[in-house]
C-alpha cells in the first residue's frame, strides 16, 4: 500500500510518495476515498514524524500541503488531527523550509 512508504527513511521515496498523495487528494473525483483512507490508515503519526525530522524542503512543502488540504476538505479529519502538537510541528516545518530556501 502507498501509505507504507511513509514509514521509509529514503527521502526521494518520501518526496515522491507525498507528491502522489497530494495529487490524489487534489483531484475531486478521488479526494473522498483518499481522505477516508487517511483516517482508517492513521497516517498522521507518519506525517508528524516527517515534519519533525526532515530538513528536505520539497518533502516538508508536500506534507504541509497534504495536511492543509486534508484539514480544509474534511471535517472529520479536522476533528481528529487538530492538536497543539500538530500546530507545533507545522510551525517548525515552516521555519525549516524557510531556512532551506
Rosetta constraint file for C-alpha pairs under 8 A:
AtomPair CA 1 CA 5 HARMONIC 7.62 0.50
AtomPair CA 2 CA 6 HARMONIC 7.69 0.50
AtomPair CA 2 CA 17 HARMONIC 7.18 0.50
AtomPair CA 3 CA 7 HARMONIC 7.81 0.50
AtomPair CA 3 CA 41 HARMONIC 7.53 0.50
AtomPair CA 3 CA 43 HARMONIC 7.09 0.50
AtomPair CA 4 CA 8 HARMONIC 7.56 0.50
AtomPair CA 5 CA 13 HARMONIC 7.26 0.50
AtomPair CA 5 CA 14 HARMONIC 6.79 0.50
AtomPair CA 5 CA 17 HARMONIC 6.71 0.50
AtomPair CA 6 CA 14 HARMONIC 6.16 0.50
AtomPair CA 6 CA 17 HARMONIC 7.15 0.50
AtomPair CA 6 CA 18 HARMONIC 7.96 0.50
AtomPair CA 6 CA 43 HARMONIC 7.97 0.50
AtomPair CA 6 CA 46 HARMONIC 6.07 0.50
AtomPair CA 6 CA 47 HARMONIC 7.64 0.50
AtomPair CA 7 CA 46 HARMONIC 6.34 0.50
AtomPair CA 8 CA 13 HARMONIC 7.66 0.50
AtomPair CA 8 CA 14 HARMONIC 7.11 0.50
AtomPair CA 9 CA 14 HARMONIC 7.54 0.50
AtomPair CA 10 CA 14 HARMONIC 6.32 0.50
AtomPair CA 11 CA 15 HARMONIC 6.09 0.50
AtomPair CA 11 CA 56 HARMONIC 7.68 0.50
AtomPair CA 11 CA 59 HARMONIC 7.69 0.50
AtomPair CA 12 CA 16 HARMONIC 6.26 0.50
AtomPair CA 13 CA 17 HARMONIC 5.99 0.50
AtomPair CA 14 CA 18 HARMONIC 6.00 0.50
AtomPair CA 14 CA 59 HARMONIC 6.93 0.50
AtomPair CA 15 CA 19 HARMONIC 6.07 0.50
AtomPair CA 15 CA 58 HARMONIC 6.79 0.50
AtomPair CA 15 CA 59 HARMONIC 4.94 0.50
AtomPair CA 15 CA 62 HARMONIC 7.35 0.50
AtomPair CA 16 CA 20 HARMONIC 6.14 0.50
AtomPair CA 17 CA 21 HARMONIC 6.25 0.50
AtomPair CA 18 CA 22 HARMONIC 5.99 0.50
AtomPair CA 18 CA 59 HARMONIC 7.20 0.50
AtomPair CA 18 CA 62 HARMONIC 5.86 0.50
AtomPair CA 18 CA 63 HARMONIC 6.42 0.50
AtomPair CA 18 CA 66 HARMONIC 7.69 0.50
AtomPair CA 19 CA 23 HARMONIC 6.17 0.50
AtomPair CA 19 CA 62 HARMONIC 6.25 0.50
AtomPair CA 20 CA 24 HARMONIC 6.18 0.50
AtomPair CA 21 CA 25 HARMONIC 6.27 0.50
AtomPair CA 21 CA 66 HARMONIC 7.41 0.50
AtomPair CA 22 CA 26 HARMONIC 6.00 0.50
AtomPair CA 22 CA 62 HARMONIC 7.01 0.50
AtomPair CA 22 CA 65 HARMONIC 7.26 0.50
AtomPair CA 22 CA 66 HARMONIC 5.63 0.50
AtomPair CA 23 CA 27 HARMONIC 6.58 0.50
AtomPair CA 24 CA 30 HARMONIC 6.08 0.50
AtomPair CA 24 CA 31 HARMONIC 6.41 0.50
AtomPair CA 24 CA 34 HARMONIC 6.97 0.50
AtomPair CA 25 CA 30 HARMONIC 6.34 0.50
AtomPair CA 25 CA 31 HARMONIC 4.33 0.50
AtomPair CA 25 CA 32 HARMONIC 7.74 0.50
AtomPair CA 25 CA 34 HARMONIC 6.25 0.50
AtomPair CA 25 CA 35 HARMONIC 7.04 0.50
AtomPair CA 25 CA 66 HARMONIC 7.87 0.50
AtomPair CA 25 CA 69 HARMONIC 7.68 0.50
AtomPair CA 25 CA 70 HARMONIC 7.80 0.50
AtomPair CA 26 CA 30 HARMONIC 7.95 0.50
AtomPair CA 26 CA 31 HARMONIC 6.54 0.50
AtomPair CA 26 CA 69 HARMONIC 7.95 0.50
AtomPair CA 27 CA 31 HARMONIC 5.87 0.50
AtomPair CA 28 CA 32 HARMONIC 7.58 0.50
AtomPair CA 30 CA 34 HARMONIC 6.35 0.50
AtomPair CA 31 CA 35 HARMONIC 6.00 0.50
AtomPair CA 32 CA 36 HARMONIC 6.11 0.50
AtomPair CA 33 CA 37 HARMONIC 6.23 0.50
AtomPair CA 34 CA 38 HARMONIC 6.23 0.50
AtomPair CA 35 CA 39 HARMONIC 6.76 0.50
AtomPair CA 35 CA 70 HARMONIC 6.73 0.50
AtomPair CA 35 CA 74 HARMONIC 7.32 0.50
AtomPair CA 35 CA 77 HARMONIC 7.86 0.50
AtomPair CA 36 CA 40 HARMONIC 6.32 0.50
AtomPair CA 37 CA 41 HARMONIC 5.67 0.50
AtomPair CA 37 CA 42 HARMONIC 7.95 0.50
AtomPair CA 38 CA 42 HARMONIC 5.80 0.50
AtomPair CA 38 CA 43 HARMONIC 5.67 0.50
AtomPair CA 38 CA 44 HARMONIC 7.71 0.50
AtomPair CA 39 CA 43 HARMONIC 7.01 0.50
AtomPair CA 39 CA 77 HARMONIC 6.87 0.50
AtomPair CA 43 CA 47 HARMONIC 6.39 0.50
AtomPair CA 44 CA 48 HARMONIC 6.04 0.50
AtomPair CA 44 CA 81 HARMONIC 7.16 0.50
AtomPair CA 45 CA 49 HARMONIC 6.09 0.50
AtomPair CA 46 CA 50 HARMONIC 6.26 0.50
AtomPair CA 47 CA 51 HARMONIC 6.16 0.50
AtomPair CA 47 CA 63 HARMONIC 6.56 0.50
AtomPair CA 48 CA 52 HARMONIC 6.08 0.50
AtomPair CA 48 CA 86 HARMONIC 6.74 0.50
AtomPair CA 48 CA 89 HARMONIC 6.64 0.50
AtomPair CA 49 CA 53 HARMONIC 6.01 0.50
AtomPair CA 50 CA 54 HARMONIC 5.41 0.50
AtomPair CA 50 CA 60 HARMONIC 7.45 0.50
AtomPair CA 50 CA 63 HARMONIC 7.81 0.50
AtomPair CA 51 CA 60 HARMONIC 6.18 0.50
AtomPair CA 51 CA 63 HARMONIC 7.25 0.50
AtomPair CA 51 CA 89 HARMONIC 5.81 0.50
AtomPair CA 51 CA 90 HARMONIC 6.68 0.50
AtomPair CA 51 CA 92 HARMONIC 7.52 0.50
AtomPair CA 51 CA 93 HARMONIC 5.53 0.50
AtomPair CA 52 CA 89 HARMONIC 5.69 0.50
AtomPair CA 52 CA 92 HARMONIC 7.15 0.50
AtomPair CA 52 CA 93 HARMONIC 6.93 0.50
AtomPair CA 54 CA 59 HARMONIC 7.60 0.50
AtomPair CA 54 CA 60 HARMONIC 6.97 0.50
AtomPair CA 55 CA 60 HARMONIC 7.40 0.50
AtomPair CA 55 CA 96 HARMONIC 6.49 0.50
AtomPair CA 55 CA 97 HARMONIC 7.29 0.50
AtomPair CA 55 CA 100 HARMONIC 7.38 0.50
AtomPair CA 56 CA 60 HARMONIC 6.17 0.50
AtomPair CA 56 CA 97 HARMONIC 7.50 0.50
AtomPair CA 56 CA 100 HARMONIC 7.49 0.50
AtomPair CA 57 CA 61 HARMONIC 6.08 0.50
AtomPair CA 57 CA 96 HARMONIC 7.65 0.50
AtomPair CA 57 CA 97 HARMONIC 5.03 0.50
AtomPair CA 57 CA 100 HARMONIC 6.05 0.50
AtomPair CA 57 CA 101 HARMONIC 7.36 0.50
AtomPair CA 58 CA 62 HARMONIC 6.10 0.50
AtomPair CA 59 CA 63 HARMONIC 6.23 0.50
AtomPair CA 60 CA 64 HARMONIC 6.07 0.50
AtomPair CA 60 CA 93 HARMONIC 6.22 0.50
AtomPair CA 60 CA 94 HARMONIC 7.83 0.50
AtomPair CA 60 CA 97 HARMONIC 6.72 0.50
AtomPair CA 61 CA 65 HARMONIC 6.14 0.50
AtomPair CA 61 CA 97 HARMONIC 7.36 0.50
AtomPair CA 62 CA 66 HARMONIC 6.18 0.50
AtomPair CA 63 CA 67 HARMONIC 6.18 0.50
AtomPair CA 64 CA 68 HARMONIC 6.01 0.50
AtomPair CA 64 CA 90 HARMONIC 6.91 0.50
AtomPair CA 64 CA 93 HARMONIC 7.91 0.50
AtomPair CA 65 CA 69 HARMONIC 5.96 0.50
AtomPair CA 66 CA 70 HARMONIC 5.97 0.50
AtomPair CA 67 CA 71 HARMONIC 6.01 0.50
AtomPair CA 68 CA 72 HARMONIC 6.06 0.50
AtomPair CA 69 CA 73 HARMONIC 5.94 0.50
AtomPair CA 70 CA 74 HARMONIC 5.96 0.50
AtomPair CA 70 CA 77 HARMONIC 6.72 0.50
AtomPair CA 70 CA 78 HARMONIC 7.58 0.50
AtomPair CA 71 CA 75 HARMONIC 6.88 0.50
AtomPair CA 71 CA 77 HARMONIC 5.96 0.50
AtomPair CA 71 CA 78 HARMONIC 4.80 0.50
AtomPair CA 71 CA 81 HARMONIC 7.79 0.50
AtomPair CA 72 CA 78 HARMONIC 7.49 0.50
AtomPair CA 74 CA 78 HARMONIC 6.29 0.50
AtomPair CA 75 CA 79 HARMONIC 6.18 0.50
AtomPair CA 76 CA 80 HARMONIC 6.25 0.50
AtomPair CA 77 CA 81 HARMONIC 5.64 0.50
AtomPair CA 77 CA 82 HARMONIC 7.88 0.50
AtomPair CA 78 CA 82 HARMONIC 5.55 0.50
AtomPair CA 81 CA 86 HARMONIC 7.40 0.50
AtomPair CA 82 CA 86 HARMONIC 6.66 0.50
AtomPair CA 82 CA 87 HARMONIC 7.69 0.50
AtomPair CA 83 CA 87 HARMONIC 6.43 0.50
AtomPair CA 84 CA 88 HARMONIC 6.20 0.50
AtomPair CA 85 CA 89 HARMONIC 6.31 0.50
AtomPair CA 86 CA 90 HARMONIC 6.11 0.50
AtomPair CA 87 CA 91 HARMONIC 6.18 0.50
AtomPair CA 88 CA 92 HARMONIC 6.21 0.50
AtomPair CA 89 CA 93 HARMONIC 5.98 0.50
AtomPair CA 90 CA 94 HARMONIC 6.10 0.50
AtomPair CA 91 CA 95 HARMONIC 6.29 0.50
AtomPair CA 92 CA 96 HARMONIC 6.04 0.50
AtomPair CA 93 CA 97 HARMONIC 5.97 0.50
AtomPair CA 94 CA 98 HARMONIC 6.33 0.50
AtomPair CA 95 CA 99 HARMONIC 6.38 0.50
AtomPair CA 96 CA 100 HARMONIC 6.29 0.50
AtomPair CA 97 CA 101 HARMONIC 6.36 0.50
